[in-house]
Structure formats: C-alpha cells, structure tokens
Amino acid sequence: MNSSSSSSVPNREASSAEEPDRLPRKTVVRYAAGSLGTGGFATLPGLVLVYYLTDSLGVTALLAGVIVTGAKLWDVLIAPAIGGLSDRSLARTGSRRGPMLVGAIGLPLAFVLTFAVPHGLSPGLSATWVLVAFVAAATFFSLFQVPYIALPAELTTGYRERTRLLSWRVVVLTLAILLFGAGGPEIRGLFPDDPLLGYLVMAIAAAAVLATGLLIATTIAPRGLPENVLRDAPGVFSLEHYREGISTLRESQAFRALLATFMLQGLATGLMLAGAQFVARWVLQDEGAVTILFISLIAPAVLFAPLWRWIADRLGKERAFRIASLLFLIGAVALTGMLWAPGWWIVGPVALAGAAYAGMQTLPMAMLPDVISVDADRPNSDRGSRAGVFGGVWTAGETAAMALGATVLTIVLALTGYIESTVGTTVVQPAAAIAGISLSFSLLPAGLMLISLLTLNRYKLREHDLSEKIV
C-alpha cells in the first residue's frame, strides 16, 4: 500500500465517476431484512440470558458466564469452518444460499428451546438444558451469519454503494435491537406470576420475527459462479479453513486493524448490553426500566444511521468511524456518574452512545468488503475470492467479543458478591455488587473504547486504494 494512503484525501469527483450502477432498492431491502434475525439473536440473549439463569433458574453468576461463553466459544471455533463451507458452496453451486437457509430454519427453533426450561428442574439440569440449546442456536446462527457477511463484497464493487447497502442494514439492525430489546422484556413482564412461561412466550414471539428476517435475506444470495472464486475449496472441516483464516490476518494489515477495533468495541457494547437488565433492576430500582434504556439507545441510532453514511461520503469511512467511536467514549465516561448519583439522567449519555453506535456498526461493516476486494485483487495471486473465509474470521471475532462481554460482567458480579436467586425469592444486593454493575456499564466499556481508537489508527486503507487496486 502507498505510504501516503493514510494522509491522502480521496478525489471524490474521480471516484464518483468510477462508481458502478446503484443497487436496486429491492436488493438493499432484502439484504437489510437479514438484520432482523442477526440483530434479534445478538440482542435478546445478550440482554436477558444471564439474568434468566441467575434470577429465575438459580444458576450461579460464574456458571451462567460459563454457559454463555461456552456456547459462544463453540461459535468461534466453527465460524472459520463455516466460512470455508460457504466458499465451497459457492464453488459447487454458484451460491451461498444453502448454508444460509439451514441457519435460517434452525436458529428460530433452537432459540425457543433455549428459553423452554421446564418447571421444577434443578439449577444444574436447567444450566445443562440452556447450554445445549444455546450451542445449537449459535451453530445455526453462524451458518447464516458467515455467508451473510460475505455477500456485500459480491453484491457490488462500489465503495459508496457498500456504505449505502450497510447503512440501511444498520437501520434495520437498530430497529431489531429496539424491537427485541424493548419488546422482549415487555412480553416477559406480561406473566409476573410465572416468569418461566413469560420467557417461553417471549422466545416464541421472537422466533417468528427471526425466521421472517432470515428467510427473506436468503433470497438475496447471488446465483452464478464468479470467475475469481476459490474453485478447489477444501472439505467442510478441513484444517485448511483455519490456515486460510490465519493467513487473512497475517497478510492483510487492514483486516487485522479493522477486526481488532471491531472486537474491542463489540466487547464494550456486549458488556453494556449484558449489564442493562442489572442496571435497570438494581441501580434504577425498576426491572421494567430496561425498556426505557433500550428506547433511549436505539431511537437515536435509527435517526443517525443515514447521517453516518452522509459523513462517510464526505470524510471517508475511517474518519467517520473515528468520530463515532469518540462520541461513544464520551457517553460511556459520562455514565460513571451513576456511581454517586444514580437516576434517570443516565438516559442522556445512553442516547449519545446510541447515536454513535449506528456509526460503529455501519462503517466497519462497510469497510470489510473493501478489505475483501483488495485481498481478491492482490498481484500474483491465484487464490481467488476468500470472502467466506474473511466472513468466518470476522464472525468468530465478533462472537468472541460479545461473549466475553457477558463473561466480564459475570466475573465482576462474582467478585463483588452478587447474590443469585430463584423465582419467588427476594434478595438484597450488597453495595459492592451494585457498584460493580455501574462500573460494568460505564468505566470498563470506556476503557475498551479508548484502546479501540488506538487500533483504528492502524487502518490505512482508503478509497483511492480500491480504485487504483493498490495493496
């Protein structure tokens, strides 16, 4: 890559002239629909699963963390193999649709089973039930998510069209977070006398929405074998998939920097997501307040997603990404005030974080296809497209980060003396536990965001690098 790429300003007029035809609106809409499923699955378990285990099933905080983390680590292990499976499907059938369809059908079913623990089971058996069902759900999620992430690089070669495609995906993603994050607990709350039934009804309603979004998105996978696809893709569980995944990290500095940044920010947001229910219950003293927290987070995100696309078109994706990250950092730092003055004022910083969150999702996801395109155009390379491999590594990193968010929370809860409970029992949490919850929602995410800004500085790919095919 040119040494000047980190400081040069793209020639907007020249790049606009080279921009390919716009994607049809129906293509953008159908692709965005997939985020109903991916956003829903990423949101609702992250919000309520640990709380479901600790405060309804009587599972200890550490064991709850092991369950959530174990399922996600399994997802991390299989994601590179699924990336290879996706490339293999494309090589053999001319489409990534097969794995996506299996995931779209299986995920809603496994999701319902996760929250279908029968009454009367011991905490140990309940934990085992949730672990098995959630591992299955994570597997089906990867079968859909990995090829879904690879699609933008194949749907369009346009630098700005990818931003447009991903910005509308993030609009739907934020709406999905609002729908699942606010609506899920509300459905659960309709059954105060039988919380386990409430969780089951919530899961069934959520699964119907998951299935709708996932199945619509499977129809967008292009048909017809691209000329640069990897035709000699190895078998499904070949070690070659993992070697290819490692090689993408070794050979693409831009991918390393982008993935590290996205993972650190995913850990920060995953930590806040897992802690939101605990903040509502023990800091604001209102279990239903989680709905208000989600509305204050997502409403600004919906409004600001198109604005981040506008900023990216004028400043570049990476600069807009840096601005969004800084705004989220400011919001997280402001939330540390809840340690001394808990109250509804926290809605303001949460709203600021929500406005930034839209950019933190849109921009790196729009930058990933650029990285994939540069890799496919490497001089003297006959490997062809490795979009599925990139998607597998990306999904593994994203999943690991979100899982570790819940893990960090459970460790903080355990260290600060959080008391678990079962349905029908009342406990009083120690002051240290409530302070730990507050820190997990503010200072710890702020520290992670600060580190992510350092890794983002190492991302050197710019718009003119794509137009000139420079590596």
LOFI-739013 format. One record per residue (C-alpha): residue in three letters; chain; x, y, z. Coordinates in Angstrom, 1 decimal. Example, Ala and Ser with C-alpha at 12.3 -4.5 7.8 and 13.67 -1.06 7.14 Angstrom:
// residues 2
('ala','A',(12.3,-4.5,7.8)) ('ser','A',(13.7,-1.1,7.1)) 
This chain:
// residues 471
('met','A',(0.0,0.0,0.0)) ('asn','A',(1.2,3.5,-0.7)) ('ser','A',(2.8,5.2,2.3)) ('ser','A',(0.7,8.3,1.6)) ('ser','A',(-2.6,6.4,1.9)) ('ser','A',(-3.1,7.3,5.5)) ('ser','A',(-3.0,11.0,4.8)) ('ser','A',(-4.2,11.5,1.2)) ('val','A',(-7.7,12.8,0.7)) ('pro','A',(-9.6,10.8,-2.0)) ('asn','A',(-10.5,12.5,-5.3)) ('arg','A',(-14.3,12.5,-4.8)) ('glu','A',(-15.1,13.5,-8.3)) ('ala','A',(-12.9,10.9,-9.9)) ('ser','A',(-14.2,8.2,-7.6)) ('ser','A',(-17.8,9.1,-8.2)) ('ala','A',(-17.3,8.8,-12.0)) ('glu','A',(-16.0,5.3,-11.5)) ('glu','A',(-18.8,4.2,-9.1)) ('pro','A',(-20.8,1.4,-10.6)) ('asp','A',(-24.6,1.4,-11.0)) ('arg','A',(-26.7,1.7,-7.9)) ('leu','A',(-28.1,-1.4,-6.4)) ('pro','A',(-31.8,-2.0,-6.9)) ('arg','A',(-33.9,-0.9,-3.9)) ('lys','A',(-35.3,-4.4,-3.5)) ('thr','A',(-31.8,-5.8,-3.2)) ('val','A',(-31.0,-3.3,-0.4)) ('val','A',(-34.3,-4.0,1.4)) ('arg','A',(-34.0,-7.8,1.2)) ('tyr','A',(-30.4,-7.7,2.4)) ('ala','A',(-31.2,-5.4,5.3)) ('ala','A',(-34.1,-7.7,6.3)) ('gly','A',(-31.5,-10.2,7.5)) ('ser','A',(-30.6,-7.9,10.3)) ('leu','A',(-34.0,-8.6,11.9)) ('gly','A',(-32.6,-12.1,12.6)) ('thr','A',(-29.0,-11.3,13.3)) ('gly','A',(-29.8,-8.2,15.4)) ('gly','A',(-32.5,-10.0,17.3)) ('phe','A',(-30.3,-13.0,18.2)) ('ala','A',(-27.4,-10.8,19.2)) ('thr','A',(-29.6,-8.6,21.4)) ('leu','A',(-32.2,-10.7,23.3)) ('pro','A',(-29.9,-13.4,24.7)) ('gly','A',(-27.3,-10.9,25.5)) ('leu','A',(-29.8,-8.8,27.4)) ('val','A',(-31.7,-11.5,29.3)) ('leu','A',(-30.0,-14.8,29.2)) ('val','A',(-27.6,-14.3,32.1)) ('tyr','A',(-30.4,-12.7,34.1)) ('tyr','A',(-32.7,-15.6,33.2)) ('leu','A',(-30.1,-18.1,34.5)) ('thr','A',(-29.2,-16.2,37.7)) ('asp','A',(-32.6,-14.8,38.8)) ('ser','A',(-35.1,-17.4,37.5)) ('leu','A',(-33.2,-20.7,37.4)) ('gly','A',(-31.0,-20.2,40.4)) ('val','A',(-27.7,-20.7,38.5)) ('thr','A',(-24.7,-19.0,40.0)) ('ala','A',(-23.3,-16.0,38.2)) ('leu','A',(-20.0,-17.7,37.3)) ('leu','A',(-21.8,-20.8,35.9)) ('ala','A',(-24.1,-18.5,33.9)) ('gly','A',(-21.0,-16.9,32.5)) ('val','A',(-19.5,-20.3,31.6)) ('ile','A',(-22.7,-21.3,29.8)) ('val','A',(-22.9,-18.1,27.7)) ('thr','A',(-19.2,-18.1,27.0)) ('gly','A',(-19.0,-21.8,26.2)) ('ala','A',(-21.7,-21.5,23.6)) ('lys','A',(-20.0,-18.5,22.0)) ('leu','A',(-16.6,-20.1,22.1)) ('trp','A',(-18.1,-23.0,20.2)) ('asp','A',(-19.3,-20.5,17.6)) ('val','A',(-15.8,-19.0,17.4)) ('leu','A',(-14.3,-22.5,16.7)) ('ile','A',(-16.8,-23.4,14.0)) ('ala','A',(-17.0,-20.0,12.2)) ('pro','A',(-13.8,-20.4,10.2)) ('ala','A',(-15.0,-23.9,9.1)) ('ile','A',(-18.4,-22.4,8.1)) ('gly','A',(-16.6,-19.7,6.2)) ('gly','A',(-14.9,-22.5,4.2)) ('leu','A',(-18.2,-24.3,3.8)) ('ser','A',(-19.7,-21.0,2.4)) ('asp','A',(-16.9,-20.7,-0.2)) ('arg','A',(-17.2,-24.4,-1.0)) ('ser','A',(-21.0,-24.0,-1.5)) ('leu','A',(-20.3,-21.0,-3.8)) ('ala','A',(-17.7,-23.0,-5.8)) ('arg','A',(-20.0,-26.0,-6.2)) ('thr','A',(-23.5,-24.5,-6.6)) ('gly','A',(-22.7,-20.9,-7.6)) ('ser','A',(-24.5,-19.5,-4.5)) ('arg','A',(-24.0,-19.2,-0.7)) ('arg','A',(-27.7,-19.7,-0.2)) ('gly','A',(-27.6,-23.4,1.1)) ('pro','A',(-25.8,-22.7,4.4)) ('met','A',(-27.9,-19.6,4.9)) ('leu','A',(-31.1,-21.5,4.5)) ('val','A',(-30.1,-24.2,7.0)) ('gly','A',(-29.3,-21.5,9.6)) ('ala','A',(-32.5,-19.5,8.9)) ('ile','A',(-34.6,-22.6,9.6)) ('gly','A',(-32.7,-24.0,12.6)) ('leu','A',(-32.0,-20.8,14.6)) ('pro','A',(-35.6,-19.9,15.5)) ('leu','A',(-36.2,-23.5,16.7)) ('ala','A',(-33.1,-23.6,18.9)) ('phe','A',(-33.9,-20.1,20.2)) ('val','A',(-37.2,-21.3,21.5)) ('leu','A',(-35.7,-24.3,23.2)) ('thr','A',(-33.1,-22.1,25.0)) ('phe','A',(-36.0,-20.5,26.9)) ('ala','A',(-38.1,-23.6,27.3)) ('val','A',(-36.6,-25.0,30.5)) ('pro','A',(-39.4,-27.0,32.3)) ('his','A',(-40.6,-26.0,35.7)) ('gly','A',(-39.0,-27.9,38.6)) ('leu','A',(-35.6,-28.7,37.1)) ('ser','A',(-32.7,-28.3,39.5)) ('pro','A',(-30.2,-25.4,38.7)) ('gly','A',(-27.7,-27.9,37.4)) ('leu','A',(-30.1,-29.6,35.0)) ('ser','A',(-31.5,-26.2,34.0)) ('ala','A',(-28.0,-25.0,33.2)) ('thr','A',(-27.3,-28.1,31.0)) ('trp','A',(-30.6,-27.6,29.1)) ('val','A',(-29.7,-24.0,28.3)) ('leu','A',(-26.2,-24.8,27.3)) ('val','A',(-27.2,-27.5,24.8)) ('ala','A',(-29.9,-25.4,23.3)) ('phe','A',(-27.8,-22.3,23.1)) ('val','A',(-24.9,-24.1,21.5)) ('ala','A',(-27.3,-25.3,18.8)) ('ala','A',(-28.7,-21.8,18.3)) ('ala','A',(-25.1,-20.4,18.0)) ('thr','A',(-24.3,-23.0,15.4)) ('phe','A',(-27.3,-22.2,13.2)) ('phe','A',(-26.6,-18.5,13.7)) ('ser','A',(-23.1,-19.0,12.2)) ('leu','A',(-24.4,-20.9,9.3)) ('phe','A',(-26.5,-17.9,8.3)) ('gln','A',(-24.2,-15.0,9.5)) ('val','A',(-20.9,-16.0,7.9)) ('pro','A',(-22.1,-16.1,4.3)) ('tyr','A',(-24.4,-13.1,5.0)) ('ile','A',(-21.4,-11.0,5.9)) ('ala','A',(-19.6,-12.2,2.8)) ('leu','A',(-22.4,-11.0,0.4)) ('pro','A',(-21.7,-7.2,0.2)) ('ala','A',(-18.3,-7.8,-1.5)) ('glu','A',(-20.2,-9.8,-4.2)) ('leu','A',(-23.3,-7.7,-4.5)) ('thr','A',(-21.5,-4.6,-5.5)) ('thr','A',(-17.9,-3.3,-6.2)) ('gly','A',(-18.8,0.3,-5.4)) ('tyr','A',(-17.1,1.9,-2.4)) ('arg','A',(-20.1,4.2,-1.7)) ('glu','A',(-22.7,1.6,-2.7)) ('arg','A',(-21.4,-0.7,0.0)) ('thr','A',(-21.8,2.1,2.6)) ('arg','A',(-25.4,2.6,1.3)) ('leu','A',(-26.1,-1.1,1.5)) ('leu','A',(-24.7,-1.5,5.0)) ('ser','A',(-26.2,1.8,6.3)) ('trp','A',(-29.7,0.5,5.6)) ('arg','A',(-28.8,-2.8,7.1)) ('val','A',(-27.8,-1.0,10.3)) ('val','A',(-31.1,0.9,10.3)) ('val','A',(-32.9,-2.4,10.3)) ('leu','A',(-30.4,-3.7,12.9)) ('thr','A',(-31.1,-0.9,15.3)) ('leu','A',(-34.9,-1.3,14.8)) ('ala','A',(-34.4,-5.0,15.6)) ('ile','A',(-32.4,-4.2,18.7)) ('leu','A',(-35.3,-1.9,19.8)) ('leu','A',(-37.9,-4.5,18.9)) ('phe','A',(-36.2,-7.3,20.7)) ('gly','A',(-34.5,-5.4,23.5)) ('ala','A',(-37.6,-3.4,24.5)) ('gly','A',(-40.4,-5.8,23.3)) ('gly','A',(-38.9,-9.0,24.7)) ('pro','A',(-38.8,-7.9,28.3)) ('glu','A',(-42.3,-6.4,27.9)) ('ile','A',(-43.7,-9.7,26.7)) ('arg','A',(-41.9,-11.5,29.6)) ('gly','A',(-43.5,-9.0,32.0)) ('leu','A',(-47.0,-10.0,31.0)) ('phe','A',(-46.6,-13.1,33.1)) ('pro','A',(-45.5,-11.8,36.6)) ('asp','A',(-46.8,-14.9,38.4)) ('asp','A',(-45.0,-17.3,36.1)) ('pro','A',(-41.7,-15.8,34.8)) ('leu','A',(-40.7,-19.1,33.1)) ('leu','A',(-43.8,-19.0,31.0)) ('gly','A',(-43.1,-15.4,30.2)) ('tyr','A',(-39.7,-16.3,28.9)) ('leu','A',(-41.1,-19.0,26.7)) ('val','A',(-43.8,-16.8,25.2)) ('met','A',(-41.2,-14.1,24.6)) ('ala','A',(-39.0,-16.7,22.8)) ('ile','A',(-41.8,-17.9,20.6)) ('ala','A',(-42.7,-14.4,19.5)) ('ala','A',(-39.1,-13.5,18.9)) ('ala','A',(-38.5,-16.7,16.9)) ('ala','A',(-41.3,-15.8,14.5)) ('val','A',(-39.6,-12.4,13.7)) ('leu','A',(-36.2,-14.1,13.5)) ('ala','A',(-37.5,-16.6,10.9)) ('thr','A',(-39.1,-13.8,8.8)) ('gly','A',(-36.0,-11.7,8.5)) ('leu','A',(-33.6,-14.6,7.9)) ('leu','A',(-35.6,-16.3,5.3)) ('ile','A',(-36.1,-13.1,3.3)) ('ala','A',(-32.3,-12.4,3.3)) ('thr','A',(-31.5,-15.9,1.9)) ('thr','A',(-33.2,-14.9,-1.3)) ('ile','A',(-30.5,-12.2,-1.9)) ('ala','A',(-27.6,-14.6,-2.3)) ('pro','A',(-26.3,-14.2,-5.9)) ('arg','A',(-26.5,-17.2,-8.2)) ('gly','A',(-23.9,-18.0,-10.8)) ('leu','A',(-20.3,-18.8,-10.1)) ('pro','A',(-17.9,-15.8,-10.1)) ('glu','A',(-14.8,-16.1,-12.2)) ('asn','A',(-12.4,-15.4,-9.2)) ('val','A',(-14.0,-17.8,-6.7)) ('leu','A',(-11.8,-20.4,-5.0)) ('arg','A',(-12.7,-23.5,-7.0)) ('asp','A',(-10.7,-26.0,-5.1)) ('ala','A',(-12.2,-25.3,-1.7)) ('pro','A',(-11.3,-28.0,0.8)) ('gly','A',(-13.8,-30.1,2.8)) ('val','A',(-16.1,-28.8,5.4)) ('phe','A',(-14.0,-29.4,8.5)) ('ser','A',(-10.6,-29.3,6.9)) ('leu','A',(-7.7,-27.6,8.8)) ('glu','A',(-7.2,-25.7,5.6)) ('his','A',(-10.0,-23.4,6.6)) ('tyr','A',(-8.2,-22.4,9.8)) ('arg','A',(-4.9,-22.0,7.9)) ('glu','A',(-6.7,-19.7,5.4)) ('gly','A',(-8.2,-17.7,8.3)) ('ile','A',(-4.8,-17.2,9.9)) ('ser','A',(-3.4,-16.2,6.5)) ('thr','A',(-6.0,-13.5,6.1)) ('leu','A',(-4.9,-12.0,9.4)) ('arg','A',(-1.2,-12.4,8.6)) ('glu','A',(-1.4,-11.0,5.0)) ('ser','A',(-3.9,-8.1,5.5)) ('gln','A',(-2.8,-5.4,7.8)) ('ala','A',(-6.1,-3.5,7.2)) ('phe','A',(-8.1,-6.6,8.2)) ('arg','A',(-6.1,-7.0,11.4)) ('ala','A',(-6.6,-3.4,12.4)) ('leu','A',(-10.3,-3.3,11.5)) ('leu','A',(-11.1,-6.6,13.2)) ('ala','A',(-9.2,-5.7,16.4)) ('thr','A',(-11.1,-2.4,16.6)) ('phe','A',(-14.5,-4.1,16.0)) ('met','A',(-13.8,-6.7,18.6)) ('leu','A',(-12.8,-4.2,21.3)) ('gln','A',(-15.9,-2.2,20.6)) ('gly','A',(-18.0,-5.4,20.5)) ('leu','A',(-16.7,-6.3,23.9)) ('ala','A',(-17.6,-2.8,25.2)) ('thr','A',(-21.1,-2.9,23.8)) ('gly','A',(-21.6,-6.5,24.8)) ('leu','A',(-20.6,-5.7,28.4)) ('met','A',(-23.2,-2.8,28.4)) ('leu','A',(-25.8,-5.0,26.8)) ('ala','A',(-25.4,-7.7,29.4)) ('gly','A',(-25.4,-5.2,32.2)) ('ala','A',(-28.5,-3.2,31.1)) ('gln','A',(-31.0,-5.5,32.8)) ('phe','A',(-29.0,-5.4,36.0)) ('val','A',(-28.7,-1.6,35.9)) ('ala','A',(-32.5,-1.4,35.5)) ('arg','A',(-33.2,-3.7,38.4)) ('trp','A',(-30.5,-2.7,40.9)) ('val','A',(-29.4,0.8,40.0)) ('leu','A',(-32.7,2.3,38.8)) ('gln','A',(-34.7,0.0,41.1)) ('asp','A',(-37.1,-0.8,38.3)) ('glu','A',(-36.9,-4.0,36.3)) ('gly','A',(-39.1,-2.6,33.6)) ('ala','A',(-36.6,0.4,33.1)) ('val','A',(-34.6,-1.8,30.7)) ('thr','A',(-37.2,-0.9,28.1)) ('ile','A',(-36.6,2.8,28.5)) ('leu','A',(-32.9,2.3,28.4)) ('phe','A',(-33.3,0.5,25.1)) ('ile','A',(-35.5,3.1,23.6)) ('ser','A',(-33.1,5.9,24.6)) ('leu','A',(-30.2,3.9,23.0)) ('ile','A',(-31.9,2.8,19.7)) ('ala','A',(-34.1,5.8,18.8)) ('pro','A',(-31.0,8.0,18.2)) ('ala','A',(-29.3,5.1,16.4)) ('val','A',(-32.2,4.8,13.9)) ('leu','A',(-32.1,8.5,13.2)) ('phe','A',(-28.3,8.8,12.9)) ('ala','A',(-27.6,5.8,10.7)) ('pro','A',(-28.3,7.7,7.4)) ('leu','A',(-26.2,10.6,8.8)) ('trp','A',(-23.2,8.5,9.3)) ('arg','A',(-23.4,7.5,5.6)) ('trp','A',(-23.5,11.2,4.6)) ('ile','A',(-20.5,11.9,6.8)) ('ala','A',(-18.6,8.9,5.4)) ('asp','A',(-19.2,10.0,1.8)) ('arg','A',(-17.6,13.4,2.6)) ('leu','A',(-14.8,12.5,5.1)) ('gly','A',(-14.2,8.8,4.3)) ('lys','A',(-15.4,5.8,6.2)) ('glu','A',(-12.4,5.5,8.5)) ('arg','A',(-12.7,9.2,9.7)) ('ala','A',(-16.4,8.9,10.3)) ('phe','A',(-15.8,5.7,12.2)) ('arg','A',(-13.3,7.5,14.4)) ('ile','A',(-15.8,10.3,15.2)) ('ala','A',(-18.5,7.8,16.1)) ('ser','A',(-16.1,6.0,18.4)) ('leu','A',(-15.1,9.2,20.2)) ('leu','A',(-18.8,10.1,20.8)) ('phe','A',(-19.5,6.6,22.3)) ('leu','A',(-16.4,7.0,24.5)) ('ile','A',(-17.8,10.4,25.8)) ('gly','A',(-21.1,8.8,26.6)) ('ala','A',(-19.6,5.9,28.4)) ('val','A',(-17.4,8.2,30.5)) ('ala','A',(-20.4,10.3,31.5)) ('leu','A',(-22.2,7.2,32.7)) ('thr','A',(-19.7,6.8,35.5)) ('gly','A',(-21.6,9.4,37.4)) ('met','A',(-24.2,6.7,38.3)) ('leu','A',(-21.8,5.5,40.9)) ('trp','A',(-22.5,8.6,43.0)) ('ala','A',(-25.8,9.8,41.7)) ('pro','A',(-28.0,7.0,40.2)) ('gly','A',(-31.1,8.3,38.4)) ('trp','A',(-32.9,8.8,35.1)) ('trp','A',(-30.3,11.3,33.9)) ('ile','A',(-28.4,8.4,32.5)) ('val','A',(-30.8,8.3,29.6)) ('gly','A',(-28.9,11.3,28.1)) ('pro','A',(-25.5,9.6,27.9)) ('val','A',(-27.1,6.4,26.7)) ('ala','A',(-28.8,8.4,23.9)) ('leu','A',(-25.4,9.8,22.9)) ('ala','A',(-24.0,6.3,22.8)) ('gly','A',(-26.9,5.2,20.7)) ('ala','A',(-26.2,7.9,18.1)) ('ala','A',(-22.6,6.8,18.0)) ('tyr','A',(-23.5,3.1,17.9)) ('ala','A',(-25.1,3.5,14.5)) ('gly','A',(-21.8,4.6,13.0)) ('met','A',(-19.9,2.0,14.9)) ('gln','A',(-22.0,-0.7,13.1)) ('thr','A',(-22.4,0.9,9.7)) ('leu','A',(-18.9,1.9,9.0)) ('pro','A',(-16.7,-1.1,9.9)) ('met','A',(-19.2,-3.4,8.1)) ('ala','A',(-19.0,-1.2,5.1)) ('met','A',(-15.2,-1.2,5.3)) ('leu','A',(-14.9,-5.0,5.5)) ('pro','A',(-16.0,-5.6,1.8)) ('asp','A',(-13.3,-3.1,0.8)) ('val','A',(-10.7,-5.2,2.6)) ('ile','A',(-12.0,-8.3,0.9)) ('ser','A',(-11.9,-6.7,-2.5)) ('val','A',(-8.3,-5.6,-2.1)) ('asp','A',(-7.4,-9.1,-1.0)) ('ala','A',(-9.0,-10.7,-4.1)) ('asp','A',(-7.1,-8.3,-6.4)) ('arg','A',(-3.7,-9.0,-4.9)) ('pro','A',(-1.0,-9.1,-7.6)) ('asn','A',(0.3,-12.6,-8.5)) ('ser','A',(-2.4,-14.2,-6.5)) ('asp','A',(-4.4,-17.1,-8.0)) ('arg','A',(-6.4,-17.9,-4.9)) ('gly','A',(-9.5,-16.0,-5.9)) ('ser','A',(-12.1,-14.6,-3.5)) ('arg','A',(-11.8,-15.6,0.1)) ('ala','A',(-14.9,-13.7,1.2)) ('gly','A',(-16.3,-16.7,3.1)) ('val','A',(-13.0,-17.1,5.0)) ('phe','A',(-13.0,-13.4,5.9)) ('gly','A',(-16.6,-13.7,6.9)) ('gly','A',(-15.8,-16.7,9.1)) ('val','A',(-12.9,-14.9,10.9)) ('trp','A',(-15.0,-11.8,11.3)) ('thr','A',(-17.9,-13.7,12.8)) ('ala','A',(-15.6,-15.6,15.1)) ('gly','A',(-14.0,-12.3,16.3)) ('glu','A',(-17.4,-10.6,16.8)) ('thr','A',(-18.9,-13.6,18.6)) ('ala','A',(-15.9,-13.9,20.9)) ('ala','A',(-16.1,-10.2,21.8)) ('met','A',(-19.8,-10.3,22.5)) ('ala','A',(-19.4,-13.5,24.6)) ('leu','A',(-16.6,-12.0,26.6)) ('gly','A',(-18.8,-9.0,27.4)) ('ala','A',(-21.2,-11.3,29.3)) ('thr','A',(-18.2,-13.2,30.8)) ('val','A',(-16.6,-10.0,32.1)) ('leu','A',(-19.9,-9.0,33.6)) ('thr','A',(-20.3,-12.3,35.4)) ('ile','A',(-16.8,-12.1,36.8)) ('val','A',(-17.4,-8.6,38.1)) ('leu','A',(-20.7,-9.8,39.7)) ('ala','A',(-18.9,-12.8,41.3)) ('leu','A',(-16.1,-10.7,42.6)) ('thr','A',(-18.4,-8.0,44.1)) ('gly','A',(-20.6,-10.6,45.9)) ('tyr','A',(-23.7,-10.6,43.7)) ('ile','A',(-26.5,-12.9,45.1)) ('glu','A',(-28.3,-15.1,42.7)) ('ser','A',(-32.0,-16.1,43.3)) ('thr','A',(-34.8,-18.3,42.0)) ('val','A',(-38.4,-17.4,41.1)) ('gly','A',(-40.4,-16.2,44.1)) ('thr','A',(-37.4,-15.3,46.3)) ('thr','A',(-36.3,-11.8,47.3)) ('val','A',(-32.7,-10.8,47.9)) ('val','A',(-30.9,-7.6,48.8)) ('gln','A',(-27.7,-7.0,46.9)) ('pro','A',(-24.6,-5.6,48.6)) ('ala','A',(-23.4,-2.1,47.8)) ('ala','A',(-20.2,-3.6,46.2)) ('ala','A',(-22.3,-5.6,43.7)) ('ile','A',(-24.3,-2.5,42.7)) ('ala','A',(-21.1,-0.5,42.2)) ('gly','A',(-19.7,-3.4,40.1)) ('ile','A',(-22.9,-3.2,37.9)) ('ser','A',(-22.4,0.5,37.5)) ('leu','A',(-18.7,0.2,36.5)) ('ser','A',(-19.5,-2.6,34.0)) ('phe','A',(-21.9,-0.2,32.3)) ('ser','A',(-19.6,2.8,32.2)) ('leu','A',(-15.9,2.9,33.1)) ('leu','A',(-15.0,-0.6,31.8)) ('pro','A',(-16.6,0.0,28.3)) ('ala','A',(-15.0,3.4,28.2)) ('gly','A',(-11.5,1.9,28.7)) ('leu','A',(-12.2,-0.6,25.9)) ('met','A',(-13.3,2.2,23.6)) ('leu','A',(-10.1,4.1,24.2)) ('ile','A',(-8.0,1.2,23.3)) ('ser','A',(-10.1,0.6,20.1)) ('leu','A',(-9.2,4.1,18.9)) ('leu','A',(-5.5,3.1,19.0)) ('thr','A',(-6.1,0.1,16.9)) ('leu','A',(-8.2,2.1,14.4)) ('asn','A',(-5.3,4.4,13.8)) ('arg','A',(-3.5,1.4,12.2)) ('tyr','A',(-6.2,1.0,9.5)) ('lys','A',(-4.5,2.5,6.4)) ('leu','A',(-6.9,1.5,3.5)) ('arg','A',(-8.5,4.5,1.8)) ('glu','A',(-11.0,5.0,-1.1)) ('his','A',(-8.3,5.6,-3.7)) ('asp','A',(-6.5,2.4,-2.8)) ('leu','A',(-9.6,0.5,-4.0)) ('ser','A',(-9.9,2.5,-7.2)) ('glu','A',(-6.2,2.1,-8.0)) ('lys','A',(-6.1,-1.6,-7.0)) ('ile','A',(-3.2,-0.9,-4.6)) ('val','A',(-2.3,-3.5,-1.9)) 
